[in-house]
Amino acid sequence: MTSPSSKNPNSEQSSREKRRSEQLRANLARRKHQTRSRRSGEADERDEGITAAEKLPSDTASSES
């Protein structure tokens, strides 16, 4: 018959839904924190995201001409 180690499709689906709901809650918490920090004027403390572009010495030399 079936071995006890085989997964039930329903339990696999429920675990997938559980992971998805946890990820959605974490995303919502990040967005709320970001909104609060923007309202209070604090800097956004994310590790990921777009970093500010830095000017290279070659950029200033070409713009002076």
C-alpha positions as CSV (number, residue, x, y, z in Angstrom):
1,M,0.0,0.0,0.0
2,T,1.2,3.5,0.7
3,S,4.2,4.2,2.9
4,P,3.9,6.6,5.8
5,S,6.6,8.8,4.3
6,S,4.5,9.6,1.2
7,K,2.9,13.0,1.4
8,N,-0.8,13.6,1.3
9,P,-1.6,16.1,-1.5
10,N,-4.0,17.9,0.8
11,S,-1.3,18.3,3.5
12,E,1.2,19.5,0.8
13,Q,-1.3,22.1,-0.4
14,S,-2.1,23.3,3.1
15,S,1.6,23.7,3.9
16,R,2.1,25.7,0.7
17,E,-0.8,27.9,1.7
18,K,0.6,28.3,5.2
19,R,4.0,29.4,3.8
20,R,2.3,31.8,1.4
21,S,0.3,33.4,4.2
22,E,3.4,33.8,6.3
23,Q,5.2,35.5,3.4
24,L,2.3,37.8,2.8
25,R,2.2,38.8,6.5
26,A,6.0,39.5,6.5
27,N,5.6,41.6,3.3
28,L,2.7,43.6,4.8
29,A,4.8,44.2,8.0
30,R,7.7,45.5,5.9
31,R,5.4,47.8,3.9
32,K,3.8,49.2,7.1
33,H,7.3,49.8,8.6
34,Q,8.4,51.6,5.4
35,T,5.2,53.8,5.4
36,R,5.7,54.7,9.0
37,S,9.3,55.6,8.5
38,R,8.5,57.8,5.5
39,R,5.8,59.7,7.6
40,S,8.2,60.4,10.4
41,G,11.0,61.5,8.0
42,E,13.4,58.7,9.0
43,A,15.6,57.0,6.5
44,D,14.5,53.7,5.0
45,E,16.7,51.0,6.6
46,R,16.5,48.3,3.9
47,D,19.5,46.2,2.8
48,E,18.0,45.6,-0.6
49,G,16.7,48.1,-3.0
50,I,18.1,50.7,-5.4
51,T,21.2,52.5,-4.2
52,A,22.0,56.1,-5.1
53,A,24.1,56.6,-8.1
54,E,27.6,57.9,-7.4
55,K,29.3,60.4,-9.7
56,L,32.5,59.2,-11.2
57,P,35.5,61.5,-11.8
58,S,35.1,60.9,-15.5
59,D,31.5,62.2,-15.3
60,T,32.6,65.6,-13.9
61,A,35.4,66.0,-16.5
62,S,33.1,65.5,-19.4
63,S,30.4,67.9,-18.1
64,E,33.0,70.7,-17.7
65,S,33.7,70.9,-21.5
